[in-house]
Every structure is written in structure tokens, then in C-alpha cells.
Amino acid sequence: MALSHFEESAQTGNEYGQLFAGLLHAVGFGDTEQNRVKSFTYFQQAATQWKNPIALYAMGMQYLTGRGVPNDPQLALNTLTLAAESGWTEAKLQLGHEYHHGRHGIPADTALSLYWYMRVIDQNHTCNRNSLFLFGNIDIRIDFELHEDTIQLAQPIRSMYRESPLHLHDEFDPSSYLYYWDTMCNDPSVALTQSHVNIGLVNLATGTDLHICLENWKFALKGVSPIASYYLGVLYKRGLGVPIDYLAAARFFKQASDWNYDLALYELGYLYHKGGHGLGSDNDKAFQAFVEYVQLKKDQVNIKTYYYMACICEDGSARVPRDYKKTLLFYKKAYKMGYGGAADAIGRMYKFGLGMPAPNMDKAHEWYSKALALGFEEAHQGLGQLYLDGYVKGPDGLQLALKHFMTAFETGYEPAGAMIQYINDRLQTQGINFY
């Protein structure tokens, strides 16, 4: 068993025996069960005896997360800083993450997060990836010939897990193997990509300079970064620092979705459904993107996903036949998730009898009211029209219609102004002045 050999070597004070024993206990490779207490012991030996930067980094990670040792933010910062100043890329990246997100008892500090991300970028990243060395030791060259294809296929996964908050992974987390591969070979490419991504995110959050976001995310795409592709899509979709361009946004969202970044699928579906700004509307592509998004996210989808799917089923398209039964099903799914616009749409279906044996004004009123209860102010339009059409007869119905149209007008629905005048004129002919 490999672990026993490494542990024997560690007991004799061998630096790499200590490192491998610590890593095996930390992640639980093969038959080795995770034991964070033992991993810390071995890392501490390598750090104390050899001032090994990888061991210092690993100790800092355990101090951060409180796994195997009590959580201690100050000791975490101290050991990570020692590792970073020794040139260990992972430690610099981690310090950037901690100050960026303000986690593990460490206060957020934008300036310090940018400082450490820039330290990653400023470090020499000109090494040939085919000449990486185990733990950065030039005496132990890594041979990629047998495993390069596997590593390349894993690139999008590596980029995605590295773009989430880093930590010592829990048992059975498949990304842990890739994470420790990066740690052992000190491959700087992913850290470099992630630093550019996060510099963009920091500037997006502060609104300091959106051109910095654009430049850093485009640089990140020299590697593999679903996050960079996604946020470039966001910039072009919203016109942040660049003109609104749905065609460019769709291209970046498509690239991110090809790397299985689920949020990009929703955005892609939205753009194809809406169209405009250089992109033709295509409900077939939109529906397919939404379906794939739902398959990936299950019950964690964006609240409007099913609403847009319902709209497409209601209108029909080349490959999505009009289907009122599915339309109602999707609207109800969106309503259950809390989207009032879906309740408003259901009210409209009942009012006009779409997919129903006949119109049902009571059901229409019920669903318009549900939409209002969820804060969907546009439902005042539907209720106003319902009362105007005689849901409640006589002056009382007109007064209720006027009340809803006035609210609709106040919340920005300008056509309600004409309806207000029309109803007020009718009331005045009956000798009633509403205002």
C-alpha cells in the first residue's frame, strides 16, 4: 500500500514522504480513508522541518475550514502568506479568494483581494505545460504522454470547481482529485485564469471600470473559463461597458453552456425567446435551451424559466406545437415558484377560455388576484378589464374597474389613461363622480 511507504519515509524526515502522506490522508485516495488530523500532522512536519510551501498552504487551508484543527483565521492568514511569499501560486489565489468573499472569519477587503490576484498574474507563467514538475521540484518532471487526453477533457471541470470557493474537499467529491492534481504539479494555468476572472468580478461588483472586466474575462478565455464566457455574455446582454448586442451575448452564453455552465442555458433561452439587438427570435432554440437548463438544475431553476416555456407552448413554433395543456402546466409550475406573472397569464387563459371548455370569469378573477398577492402589479390591468366587461354589474363594477386602471396607470401602464377617462365619462353620465 502506497500510504504505508510514504508514512515510513515521513518518519525518517523525508520531505516528500511527509507531503504525500499528508495529501493521501487529506483527500482519501484509493483505500485511504480521510483523516484530517493525521494530514495536518504530516503537513506540519514538512512545514517545520523543510519550510515546504505546499505544506504551509495545506495547513492554512485546514486552519481556514477548521477540519482536523480548530478554525483560526489569523493562523490561516499567516501560513497562507508564508506559502505565498515562498512562491506557491495556490496560496496567492486562496488569499485573493478569502479577501474577495470575506469568509472563514476573514473580513472582506477589495484592495487586498486585487493585490493577491495580481500577484498570481505577475508571477512567471511562461512555463511550458509539458514541463511541469511534481511540487515544483525540477528533479521530478511530470510525464503527460499517457494522461494528457484525460487532463484536457477535464479542463472545463477544473475551471468550474476552481471558480467556486476553494476548500479542502469532502469525501467522495470527484473534483478533489483534480484539485490535488493541480496542487501537486503547481500548474499555474488554472490559477492564472481564475485570477483574471475574479479581478473582473471584483470590478463588476464595485462598478469601478467595466472595461477592466471585459479585458480580464477575454484574457481568461485564452484558457478554459465558463464563468468568463458567462459574464461576457452578461456584459453584452445588459450593455455594461459595451453596446447591447444579443448576438455577441448569445455567442458567449453558448460557449459557457457547451462547458455545462447551467446559468448560461437560461440566458441563452431568454435571448432566443426575446430576440432583438442583432439576434433573431428563435423559440425552437429557446425552448431547447430551457429544457436542457431544467434537466441540469431540476427544482433550482430561475423563477421565470417555466413561464417562458409556457409562453412558447402558448404561441407555438416550428418544432414546439401550440399546446394549451402544457402551457397551463408550465404557468402553474412558475406560479408555484412564486412568479406572479404566471398567475396573471393563467387568469388571461381562463378569461378567454384558452384550452378550456369555456371562459370562466370566476377563475380568471381568482388567478388575477393571486398575481396581485405575489406583487405582480400588471394584474391590475386584467382585473380592471374584467370588471369593465361586466364581472360585477352596474356602477359598482365600473368603480372597481376604475380603481384598478388608476393603479395600473400609476405603476406605468399608460394605456390605462384612456380607460380611466372612458370609465369616468360613463360614471358621470350616471351622475356618479368617482374623483
C-alpha positions as CSV (number, residue, x, y, z in Angstrom):
1,M,0.0,0.0,0.0
2,A,1.4,3.4,-1.1
3,L,0.4,5.1,2.1
4,S,2.5,2.8,4.3
5,H,5.6,3.5,2.3
6,F,5.1,7.3,2.4
7,E,4.5,7.1,6.2
8,E,7.7,5.1,6.7
9,S,9.5,7.7,4.6
10,A,7.9,10.5,6.5
11,Q,9.1,9.1,9.8
12,T,12.7,9.3,8.6
13,G,12.1,13.0,7.9
14,N,11.7,12.7,4.1
15,E,10.1,15.9,2.8
16,Y,8.1,14.3,0.0
17,G,7.1,11.3,2.2
18,Q,5.5,13.8,4.6
19,L,3.8,15.7,1.8
20,F,2.4,12.5,0.1
21,A,1.2,11.1,3.4
22,G,-0.5,14.4,4.3
23,L,-2.2,14.6,0.9
24,L,-3.4,11.0,0.9
25,H,-4.9,11.4,4.4
26,A,-6.4,14.8,3.4
27,V,-8.3,13.6,0.3
28,G,-8.7,9.9,0.9
29,F,-7.2,8.5,-2.3
30,G,-7.9,4.8,-3.1
31,D,-8.2,2.7,0.1
32,T,-7.1,5.5,2.3
33,E,-9.8,7.0,4.5
34,Q,-9.8,10.7,5.1
35,N,-8.1,11.7,8.3
36,R,-7.6,15.4,8.6
37,V,-5.9,15.2,12.0
38,K,-3.2,12.9,10.5
39,S,-2.9,15.0,7.4
40,F,-2.3,18.1,9.5
41,T,0.4,16.3,11.4
42,Y,2.3,15.4,8.3
43,F,1.9,18.8,6.8
44,Q,3.2,20.4,10.0
45,Q,6.3,18.2,9.9
46,A,7.1,19.2,6.3
47,A,6.5,22.9,7.1
48,T,8.6,22.8,10.3
49,Q,11.5,20.7,9.1
50,W,11.6,21.9,5.4
51,K,9.6,25.2,5.3
52,N,7.8,23.5,2.5
53,P,5.3,25.9,0.8
54,I,2.8,23.2,-0.1
55,A,2.7,22.0,3.5
56,L,2.2,25.6,4.7
57,Y,-0.5,26.1,2.1
58,A,-2.3,22.9,3.2
59,M,-2.0,23.9,6.9
60,G,-3.5,27.2,6.1
61,M,-6.4,25.5,4.3
62,Q,-7.1,23.4,7.4
63,Y,-6.9,26.4,9.7
64,L,-9.4,28.2,7.4
65,T,-12.0,25.4,7.3
66,G,-11.5,24.0,10.9
67,R,-11.0,20.5,9.5
68,G,-8.6,18.5,11.6
69,V,-7.7,21.6,13.7
70,P,-9.8,24.4,15.2
71,N,-10.7,27.2,12.8
72,D,-8.2,30.0,13.3
73,P,-8.4,32.9,10.7
74,Q,-5.1,34.5,11.9
75,L,-3.1,31.4,11.7
76,A,-4.6,30.6,8.3
77,L,-3.6,34.0,7.0
78,N,-0.1,33.7,8.5
79,T,0.6,30.2,7.0
80,L,-1.0,31.1,3.6
81,T,1.0,34.2,3.4
82,L,4.3,32.3,4.2
83,A,3.4,29.9,1.4
84,A,2.5,32.7,-1.0
85,E,5.7,34.6,-0.3
86,S,7.6,31.3,-1.0
87,G,6.1,31.5,-4.5
88,W,3.3,28.9,-4.2
89,T,0.6,30.0,-6.6
90,E,-2.3,28.3,-4.9
91,A,-1.7,30.2,-1.7
92,K,-1.8,33.6,-3.5
93,L,-5.0,32.6,-5.2
94,Q,-6.6,31.4,-2.0
95,L,-5.7,34.7,-0.2
96,G,-7.4,36.5,-3.1
97,H,-10.5,34.4,-2.6
98,E,-10.6,34.9,1.1
99,Y,-10.4,38.7,0.9
100,H,-12.7,38.7,-2.1
101,H,-15.5,36.8,-0.4
102,G,-14.9,37.6,3.3
103,R,-15.1,34.0,4.6
104,H,-13.9,31.9,7.5
105,G,-13.7,34.8,9.8
106,I,-11.6,36.9,7.5
107,P,-13.1,40.4,6.7
108,A,-13.6,41.2,3.0
109,D,-11.1,43.6,1.6
110,T,-11.3,44.5,-2.0
111,A,-7.9,46.1,-2.2
112,L,-6.2,43.0,-0.7
113,S,-8.1,40.6,-2.9
114,L,-7.0,42.5,-6.0
115,Y,-3.4,42.6,-4.7
116,W,-3.2,38.8,-4.4
117,Y,-4.9,38.1,-7.7
118,M,-2.4,40.5,-9.3
119,R,0.4,38.6,-7.6
120,V,-0.8,35.4,-9.3
121,I,-0.8,37.2,-12.7
122,D,2.6,38.9,-12.1
123,Q,4.2,35.6,-11.3
124,N,6.1,34.0,-14.1
125,H,3.6,31.9,-16.1
126,T,5.7,31.3,-19.1
127,C,6.5,27.7,-18.3
128,N,5.7,25.0,-20.9
129,R,2.8,23.0,-19.6
130,N,4.6,19.8,-20.8
131,S,7.5,20.6,-18.5
132,L,5.7,20.8,-15.1
133,F,7.3,19.3,-12.1
134,L,5.9,17.5,-9.1
135,F,5.6,20.0,-6.2
136,G,7.6,22.4,-8.4
137,N,10.7,20.3,-7.9
138,I,12.8,20.4,-11.2
139,D,14.2,17.0,-10.3
140,I,10.8,15.3,-10.6
141,R,9.4,16.1,-14.1
142,I,5.7,15.1,-14.8
143,D,5.2,13.0,-17.9
144,F,1.9,13.9,-19.6
145,E,2.2,11.5,-22.5
146,L,-0.1,8.8,-21.1
147,H,-2.6,11.1,-19.4
148,E,-2.8,14.3,-21.5
149,D,-6.1,13.5,-23.2
150,T,-7.8,12.8,-19.8
151,I,-6.4,16.1,-18.4
152,Q,-7.6,18.1,-21.4
153,L,-11.1,16.6,-21.2
154,A,-11.2,17.6,-17.6
155,Q,-10.3,21.3,-18.3
156,P,-13.9,22.7,-18.1
157,I,-14.5,20.8,-14.8
158,R,-11.2,22.1,-13.4
159,S,-12.1,25.6,-14.3
160,M,-15.6,25.3,-12.8
161,Y,-14.6,23.9,-9.4
162,R,-11.7,26.4,-9.2
163,E,-14.2,29.2,-9.7
164,S,-16.2,28.2,-6.7
165,P,-14.8,29.0,-3.2
166,L,-11.8,26.7,-2.6
167,H,-11.5,24.4,0.3
168,L,-10.2,21.0,1.3
169,H,-12.8,18.9,-0.3
170,D,-15.2,16.5,1.5
171,E,-15.1,12.7,0.9
172,F,-16.5,11.5,-2.4
173,D,-16.2,14.9,-4.0
174,P,-14.9,14.0,-7.5
175,S,-13.4,17.4,-8.1
176,S,-11.0,16.8,-5.2
177,Y,-8.8,14.6,-7.4
178,L,-8.4,17.3,-10.0
179,Y,-7.8,19.8,-7.2
180,Y,-5.0,17.8,-5.7
181,W,-3.5,17.2,-9.2
182,D,-3.2,20.9,-9.6
183,T,-1.7,21.2,-6.1
184,M,0.9,18.5,-6.7
185,C,2.1,19.8,-10.1
186,N,1.6,23.5,-9.3
187,D,0.1,24.1,-12.7
188,P,-0.4,27.9,-12.8
189,S,-2.7,28.0,-15.8
190,V,-6.0,27.5,-13.9
191,A,-4.9,29.9,-11.1
192,L,-4.0,32.5,-13.7
193,T,-7.4,32.1,-15.5
194,Q,-9.2,32.3,-12.2
195,S,-7.4,35.4,-11.1
196,H,-8.4,37.2,-14.3
197,V,-12.0,36.0,-13.8
198,N,-12.1,37.3,-10.2
199,I,-10.5,40.7,-11.0
200,G,-13.4,41.1,-13.4
201,L,-15.9,40.1,-10.8
202,V,-14.5,42.5,-8.2
203,N,-14.7,45.4,-10.7
204,L,-18.2,44.4,-11.7
205,A,-19.3,44.5,-8.1
206,T,-17.7,47.9,-7.4
207,G,-18.6,49.3,-10.8
208,T,-15.1,50.8,-10.9
209,D,-14.2,50.1,-14.6
210,L,-16.2,47.8,-16.7
211,H,-13.5,47.8,-19.4
212,I,-11.3,46.0,-16.8
213,C,-14.0,43.3,-16.6
214,L,-14.0,43.0,-20.4
215,E,-10.3,42.8,-20.7
216,N,-9.8,40.3,-17.9
217,W,-12.6,38.0,-19.0
218,K,-11.4,37.9,-22.6
219,F,-7.9,37.1,-21.3
220,A,-9.4,34.3,-19.2
221,L,-10.8,32.7,-22.4
222,K,-7.3,32.0,-23.5
223,G,-7.7,29.2,-21.1
224,V,-11.0,27.5,-20.3
225,S,-13.4,29.5,-18.2
226,P,-17.2,29.0,-18.4
227,I,-17.6,31.8,-15.8
228,A,-15.7,34.3,-18.0
229,S,-17.8,33.3,-21.0
230,Y,-21.0,33.7,-18.9
231,Y,-20.1,37.1,-17.6
232,L,-19.0,38.4,-21.0
233,G,-22.5,37.4,-22.2
234,V,-24.0,39.4,-19.3
235,L,-22.0,42.5,-20.3
236,Y,-23.3,42.3,-23.9
237,K,-26.8,41.4,-22.8
238,R,-27.1,44.4,-20.5
239,G,-24.9,46.8,-22.3
240,L,-22.4,47.2,-19.4
241,G,-19.3,48.9,-20.8
242,V,-20.2,47.8,-24.3
243,P,-23.2,48.4,-26.6
244,I,-26.1,46.0,-26.1
245,D,-25.5,43.1,-28.5
246,Y,-27.7,40.0,-28.1
247,L,-25.8,38.2,-30.9
248,A,-22.5,38.6,-29.1
249,A,-24.1,37.7,-25.8
250,A,-25.6,34.6,-27.3
251,R,-22.2,33.5,-28.6
252,F,-20.7,33.8,-25.2
253,F,-23.6,32.1,-23.4
254,K,-23.5,29.3,-25.9
255,Q,-19.7,28.8,-25.2
256,A,-20.4,28.7,-21.5
257,S,-23.3,26.3,-21.9
258,D,-21.1,24.0,-24.0
259,W,-18.9,23.7,-20.9
260,N,-22.1,22.8,-18.9
261,Y,-22.4,26.1,-17.1
262,D,-26.1,25.8,-16.4
263,L,-26.9,29.5,-15.8
264,A,-25.8,30.2,-19.4
265,L,-28.5,27.9,-20.7
266,Y,-31.2,30.0,-19.1
267,E,-29.7,33.2,-20.5
268,L,-29.4,31.6,-23.9
269,G,-33.1,30.6,-23.8
270,Y,-34.1,34.1,-22.8
271,L,-32.2,35.8,-25.6
272,Y,-33.6,33.4,-28.3
273,H,-37.1,33.9,-26.9
274,K,-36.9,37.7,-26.8
275,G,-34.8,38.3,-29.9
276,G,-33.7,41.8,-30.9
277,H,-30.4,43.7,-30.7
278,G,-28.9,41.8,-33.6
279,L,-30.3,38.4,-32.7
280,G,-33.3,36.9,-34.5
281,S,-36.0,35.4,-32.3
282,D,-36.0,31.6,-32.4
283,N,-38.4,29.9,-30.0
284,D,-37.2,26.4,-31.0
285,K,-33.7,27.1,-29.8
286,A,-35.1,28.9,-26.8
287,F,-37.3,26.0,-25.7
288,Q,-34.4,23.5,-26.2
289,A,-32.1,25.7,-24.0
290,F,-34.8,25.9,-21.3
291,V,-35.3,22.2,-21.4
292,E,-31.6,21.5,-21.0
293,Y,-31.4,24.1,-18.2
294,V,-34.3,22.4,-16.3
295,Q,-32.7,19.0,-16.8
296,L,-29.5,20.3,-15.2
297,K,-31.0,22.4,-12.4
298,K,-34.1,20.3,-11.5
299,D,-36.0,22.3,-8.9
300,Q,-33.4,25.1,-8.7
301,V,-34.2,26.9,-11.9
302,N,-34.7,30.6,-12.4
303,I,-38.2,31.6,-11.3
304,K,-39.2,32.7,-14.9
305,T,-38.0,29.5,-16.7
306,Y,-41.3,27.7,-16.8
307,Y,-43.1,31.0,-17.6
308,Y,-41.1,31.4,-20.8
309,M,-41.6,27.7,-21.6
310,A,-45.3,28.3,-21.2
311,C,-45.2,31.4,-23.5
312,I,-43.6,29.3,-26.2
313,C,-46.1,26.5,-25.9
314,E,-48.9,29.0,-26.0
315,D,-47.7,30.7,-29.2
316,G,-46.3,27.5,-30.8
317,S,-43.3,27.3,-33.1
318,A,-41.9,25.2,-35.9
319,R,-40.8,22.3,-33.5
320,V,-43.0,23.2,-30.5
321,P,-46.7,22.8,-31.4
322,R,-49.2,25.0,-29.7
323,D,-50.4,23.1,-26.6
324,Y,-52.6,24.8,-24.1
325,K,-52.5,21.9,-21.7
326,K,-48.7,22.2,-21.5
327,T,-49.0,25.9,-21.4
328,L,-51.2,25.8,-18.3
329,L,-48.9,23.2,-16.7
330,F,-45.8,25.3,-17.1
331,Y,-47.6,28.5,-16.0
332,K,-48.7,26.7,-12.8
333,K,-45.1,25.5,-12.2
334,A,-43.9,29.1,-12.5
335,Y,-46.7,30.2,-10.1
336,K,-45.7,27.6,-7.5
337,M,-42.2,29.0,-7.6
338,G,-43.6,32.4,-6.8
339,Y,-43.8,34.3,-10.1
340,G,-46.9,36.4,-10.2
341,G,-46.7,36.9,-13.9
342,A,-47.6,33.3,-14.4
343,A,-50.7,33.7,-12.3
344,D,-51.7,36.7,-14.4
345,A,-51.2,34.6,-17.6
346,I,-53.4,31.8,-16.1
347,G,-56.1,34.5,-15.4
348,R,-56.0,35.5,-19.0
349,M,-56.3,31.9,-20.2
350,Y,-59.5,31.4,-18.0
351,K,-60.9,34.8,-19.2
352,F,-60.6,33.9,-22.9
353,G,-61.1,30.1,-22.4
354,L,-57.8,29.2,-23.9
355,G,-57.6,25.4,-23.7
356,M,-60.8,25.4,-21.6
357,P,-64.3,24.2,-22.4
358,A,-65.5,27.8,-22.0
359,P,-64.3,31.1,-20.5
360,N,-64.5,31.2,-16.7
361,M,-64.6,34.7,-15.2
362,D,-64.6,33.4,-11.6
363,K,-61.4,31.5,-12.2
364,A,-59.9,34.5,-14.1
365,H,-60.7,36.8,-11.1
366,E,-59.1,34.2,-8.7
367,W,-55.9,34.0,-10.7
368,Y,-55.6,37.7,-11.3
369,S,-56.0,38.2,-7.6
370,K,-53.2,35.6,-6.9
371,A,-50.9,37.5,-9.2
372,L,-51.5,40.7,-7.2
373,A,-50.9,38.8,-4.0
374,L,-47.5,38.0,-5.3
375,G,-46.8,41.6,-6.1
376,F,-47.4,41.5,-9.9
377,E,-48.9,44.9,-10.4
378,E,-49.7,44.4,-14.0
379,A,-52.6,42.2,-12.9
380,H,-54.5,45.4,-12.2
381,Q,-54.9,45.7,-16.0
382,G,-56.6,42.2,-16.2
383,L,-58.8,42.9,-13.2
384,G,-59.7,46.3,-14.5
385,Q,-60.8,44.9,-17.8
386,L,-62.6,42.0,-16.1
387,Y,-64.8,44.5,-14.2
388,L,-65.2,46.7,-17.2
389,D,-66.5,43.7,-19.1
390,G,-69.2,43.2,-16.5
391,Y,-67.8,40.8,-14.0
392,V,-69.6,42.9,-11.4
393,K,-72.7,44.7,-13.0
394,G,-73.6,48.3,-12.7
395,P,-71.8,51.3,-11.2
396,D,-70.1,49.2,-8.6
397,G,-68.3,47.2,-11.3
398,L,-67.3,50.4,-13.1
399,Q,-65.9,51.9,-9.9
400,L,-63.9,48.7,-9.3
401,A,-62.6,48.8,-12.9
402,L,-61.6,52.5,-12.5
403,K,-59.8,51.7,-9.3
404,H,-57.7,49.0,-10.9
405,F,-57.0,51.0,-14.0
406,M,-55.9,54.0,-11.9
407,T,-53.4,51.8,-10.1
408,A,-52.2,50.4,-13.4
409,F,-51.7,53.9,-14.7
410,E,-49.8,54.9,-11.6
411,T,-47.5,51.9,-11.9
412,G,-46.6,52.8,-15.5
413,Y,-49.3,51.3,-17.8
414,E,-50.0,54.4,-19.9
415,P,-52.9,52.9,-22.0
416,A,-54.9,52.7,-18.7
417,G,-55.2,56.5,-19.0
418,A,-57.7,56.2,-21.9
419,M,-59.6,53.6,-19.9
420,I,-59.8,55.8,-16.9
421,Q,-61.3,58.6,-19.0
422,Y,-63.7,56.3,-20.7
423,I,-65.0,54.8,-17.4
424,N,-65.2,58.2,-15.7
425,D,-67.3,59.6,-18.6
426,R,-69.7,56.6,-18.2
427,L,-70.0,57.1,-14.5
428,Q,-70.6,60.9,-14.9
429,T,-73.5,60.1,-17.3
430,Q,-75.0,58.2,-14.4
431,G,-74.5,61.1,-12.1
432,I,-71.5,59.5,-10.3
433,N,-68.2,61.4,-9.7
434,F,-65.5,59.0,-8.6
435,Y,-63.0,61.8,-8.1
